[in-house]
Amino acid sequence: MILQLGSLFAGCRIDHLLGVVYQGYDLTLDRVVAIKVLGMILVTPEDTERFRVEARVLARFTHPHILPVFTCGVEQDAPGNAPVMTAPYGMSRPNSIDHT
């Protein structure tokens, strides 16, 4: 599902695209990862710094319900030099909640 700015979803208006998460594969470390990319349109320096602060804060946590951050940076080849963060994808946590 792709939500458009200004559309309504779950009783809320969509005002700003904060990012997108993709499944990817880390070719260097041979593992599946989740890749979070900040919206690549009109990314301001303040947006990039806020994204980096988020990554630094998340990287400090060790909790069964918070994924660790593997990497964070700016992808120079992406439109708008998109800020990027990677984390484990599909991790099985022993203390995770079973939603079945």
C-alpha positions in Angstrom: 0.0 0.0 0.0 1.3 3.4 -0.9 -0.2 6.4 0.9 -0.4 9.7 -0.8 0.3 13.0 1.1 -3.0 14.5 2.1 -4.9 11.2 2.1 -6.7 9.8 5.1 -5.6 6.6 6.8 -6.9 5.1 10.1 -8.6 8.4 10.9 -5.4 10.5 10.3 -4.3 12.7 7.4 -0.9 11.9 5.9 1.2 15.0 6.1 4.8 13.9 5.5 6.7 10.9 4.2 9.2 10.0 6.9 10.8 7.0 5.3 10.5 3.7 3.6 11.8 0.3 4.7 13.0 -2.3 2.2 14.3 -5.9 2.6 17.8 -6.1 1.3 20.9 -8.2 1.4 24.3 -7.1 2.9 26.8 -8.3 0.3 29.8 -7.7 2.6 28.5 -9.5 5.7 26.3 -12.1 3.9 23.0 -11.4 5.7 19.5 -10.3 5.1 18.8 -6.7 6.4 16.1 -4.1 6.6 17.0 -0.9 4.9 15.3 2.3 6.2 15.6 5.2 3.7 14.5 8.7 4.6 12.1 10.1 2.0 14.4 11.1 -0.9 12.4 14.1 -1.9 13.1 17.5 -0.3 15.4 16.1 2.4 16.7 19.0 4.4 19.9 19.0 6.5 17.7 19.1 9.6 15.9 15.9 8.4 19.2 14.2 7.8 20.5 15.1 11.3 17.2 14.0 12.9 17.6 10.6 11.1 21.2 10.3 12.4 20.1 11.1 15.9 17.4 8.4 15.7 20.0 5.9 14.5 22.4 6.8 17.3 19.7 6.5 20.0 18.5 3.1 18.6 22.0 1.9 18.5 22.4 2.4 22.3 19.4 0.1 23.1 19.7 -3.6 23.8 16.1 -4.8 24.1 14.3 -7.9 22.7 11.7 -5.7 21.0 14.1 -3.1 19.4 16.2 -4.1 16.5 19.9 -3.2 16.6 21.2 -0.7 14.1 23.9 -2.2 11.8 24.9 0.9 9.9 23.8 4.5 9.2 25.0 7.0 6.7 24.1 9.0 3.6 23.9 7.2 0.2 25.6 9.7 -2.1 24.4 8.0 -5.3 20.7 8.3 -4.3 18.6 11.3 -5.3 18.9 13.9 -2.6 21.8 12.0 -0.9 19.3 9.9 1.0 20.0 9.1 4.7 20.0 5.3 5.1 20.0 3.0 8.2 20.2 -0.9 8.1 19.0 -3.3 10.8 18.3 -7.1 10.9 15.4 -8.3 8.9 13.1 -11.0 10.1 15.0 -11.6 13.3 13.6 -14.2 15.5 13.6 -13.0 19.1 13.0 -15.6 21.9 11.0 -13.2 23.9 9.0 -11.8 21.1 5.2 -11.7 21.2 3.4 -14.5 19.4 0.6 -12.9 17.4 -1.0 -16.2 16.2 
